[in-house]
């Protein structure tokens, strides 16, 4: 199966996006969750169009508060639990949670591990898988995967673009045995000449429009036995001060999705072609 994120950047209601995704050839989708979001309508649309509603992506902007608590931490935990509960209510099997937000700190704390334990415990109670996503501060991801390594309900979501522009080395080599799902996209890696890490390099291009080595990417997926949904997370709006994605905005949405699907299908076919015989 090939999936794509429903995205406000596409400029049409989510229900229309799901229908258009299906018409284009996609089999699955995921959504960013936020308080007040009507998941019931997305669930109905997924069922109507025979689309796999794979996951909800939890809010990410405050997750660093779990590691370094302040007065907002209790509400941050409550918000993440609400997202997990939405997964359970609407039969969505996996919640994706970022492990950190920001670039200035790199030291996991025991208090943070305890706070994430609250989330994992609630997910267990409801039968929801937790996929921690690699983003800024991979130290936090590694700490959580180590803590829950033997827990079959906890794994990680591999964002290929994040690996390229935030990490610069092979994350799967270390934790590939805990791979649950993918967020596939392309970018140009770490572009500042001084090697500094910046969110502006996280541009979510269509495959083959950046510098990603897709032979290597599918080889690594095959090496770790990944045969689940190839989920793509693509953007049509450029980062502030950048123009990497501008050409996508010049396209009609239906044409962009056809173009994107062909590239995504190329990756899927490449993965099959390169499977060890």
N, C-alpha and C positions, 0 to 999 in steps of 0.2 A: 504494500500500500504506500501511496505517496500523499503526504499531507501538507497543509499550509495554514499559517496563522491568519485568522480573521483580524482585520486591522482597521482602525479608524482612518489611517492615511488613505485608504482606498476610496473614501468619500461617499460611500453608499451604505444603507443600513446593513447590519450584520446578517439579517435574514436573506437579503438579496445577495450578499456575498456568498453565503453557503450554497444557494441555488446556482450561482454563477460558477463557483468552484466545481460543483458536481458536473455541470455542463461542460466545463473545460477539461475534466478528466481526473481531478483530484478525488481521493477516496476518504480523506480524513482532515480534521482541523483541530486547532486548539484556540483558546481565547484567554486574554488577560482579564482577570477578575478584578472588580472593584465594588465597594459597598454600593448597594442600590441597583446593581445590575440584574436584569431579568433573565436569569439562566433558563427559566422554563420555556421561553420562546425559542431559545437556541436549541434546547433539547428536542422540542417538537420539530424544528426545521431539520435537525440531524436525522431524526427518525423518518420524516417525510421523504427526504432525499437519499436515504440509505447511506449516510455519511457517519464515519466513526468519530465521535466526539472524544478525542483522546485524553485531553488534560485541561486543567485550569492553571494558569500562571498566576501565582500569588503576588500581591504588591511587593515591590522591592526597595522602595526609597527609604525605609526605616529599619531594614533588617540588621544594620550595624548596631542598632540600639539593643539588640539581644545580647551582644558581646560586651557592650559598654553602656550599661543601663542609665537611664535618666527618668524624668517624670513621664515620658511618653511610652516607656517600655511596656507597661501593662496593656495599654491600648493596642500597641503593635502586636503583641501576642494574641490578643482577642481578635484582631483583624485577620491574622493568619489562620486562626482556628475557624473563623467564619468561612473562609475560603475552603478549608478542608471539609467543613460541614456541607457546603454547597456541592462539592464533588459527590459526597455520599447521597445527598437528596436527589440529585439529578443523574445518578448512575454514570459518573465520570470517573474512570478508574485511578487517575494519577493527578497529584498536585505537584507543580514545579515550584521550588522555592530557591531564591538566590541565597547564598551563604554570607555575602557581605555587600556593602555599598560604599564606594569611595576608594581612594588610593593611598591614603596617608598612614594606615596602620596595618600591621602584619602579624599580630600576636593573639591567637585565640585564647580565650579565658575560660576558666571552669564555670563561671556564671553563665557564659554564653552556651556552653554545652548543656547545662541544666535547663536553660530556657528552650533550646531546641528539643530537649527531651519532652517537654510539655506538648509540643506540636506532634512529635512522633507518637507519643502515647495516645493522643486523641485520634490520630490517623489509624492507629492499630485498632482502636475501639470501633471504628467505622469501616474498617476493611479497605482503606485507601492507601495506595502506594505513594511514597514520598521520593521525588527525584530532585536532589540538590543539584543546582546548575553551577558550572564553572563560570566565574565572572571575575571581577576584581578580587584580589587577595585570595589566591588559590590555597593559601595556608589554612583558611577557614574550612574550605571544602575538604581538604585532606583530613583535618581533625575530625570532622563529622563522619566521613566515610570510615575512618579508623574506628570510631566509637561504635558505629552500626554495621561494621563489616559482615557480621554473621547474621544480620537481620534481613530476611528475604523480602521484606516490605520496604526497605530503604536502599536506594541506589543513587545514580546521578544521571543528569541530562547533559550530554556533550554538545555544547555550542562551539562549533568549529571556528566561527569567526572570532569568538572570545579567546579561544586558544591562540589564534594567530596574532591578535593585536594586544592581548593582555598578558599572555604567558610566554609564547614564542617557543614552546617545546611540547613534546608528546605527552599529554595528560593520560591517554589510554595506557601507555606503558606502565604507569603506576597503579591505576585503579580501573582498568578496562574490564575486570571481572565483575564490576558493579554497575556496568552500563545498562540503564533502563530505556533511554530514549535519546533522540537527537533533536537539535536545532541547527539545521544545515544552512549555510550561507557563505558568501565569499567576501573577501576584503583585500586590502593591500598590506596587511601586516602592521608592524610598528614603523610609522613613517617619519617621526621627528629625527633629525640627524643626530641628536644627542642620545637617542634611544629611550627617551622618556615615554611613559605609558599615559595615554590620554583617551578619554571616552570618544573623542571625535574620530578615532580610527575604527570605531565599531559601526560600520556602515551598511551591513546586511545586503550586499549585492547579490544579484542572480548568479548562480554558478557559472563559471568561466569568464565572468566580467572582472575578476580580481586576480590575485596571485596564488590562490589555493591550488595545491597539487591534488587533484581529485583522484588520480590513480592511488596515491598514498593514502588518502582519506578512506576510500572504499577498501583498500587492502587492510587497513587497520580495523575497520568494521568487521571484515570477514575473519581476520585473525582472532577477534574476540567473540566470534559466533553470533554477531548481531543480525537477526532476521526479522525484526519488528518493523513498525512504520518508519519510513524515511520522512521525517517531519522537517519542513523547511520554514525558516523565519526570515522573511524578506521585507525590505522597506523601499518605498518609492520617494521618500522625502530625504534630502541630504541633511547631514549634520550642520549645525550653525557655522557659517563661514566656509562651507565646503560645497562642492558641486558634483560629487561622485554619482549621485542618484538622479540628477536632473533629467537625464534622457528618458527615464521611466515616466516622469510626470508629463512629458510631451506626447505620450502614447495614450490612446483610448484604453480604459481599464480592461476591456475584454481582450484587446490586442496584447496588452502587457501580460495578462494572465496566461494567454496562449503561449507567448514567448517564454515566460517563466516556467510553464509546465513542460515545454519541450526540453528545457535545460535540466529540470528536475528529473524528467524521465531518462535523459541521457545518463545522469548519475546512477539512477536505479539500474539501468541496463548495464552500465559499466561495472557496477558491483556484482551483478550476476555473471558477467563475462569473466571477471577476475577471481571468482571463487576457485579455491584449490580443487582440482579434479580428483 
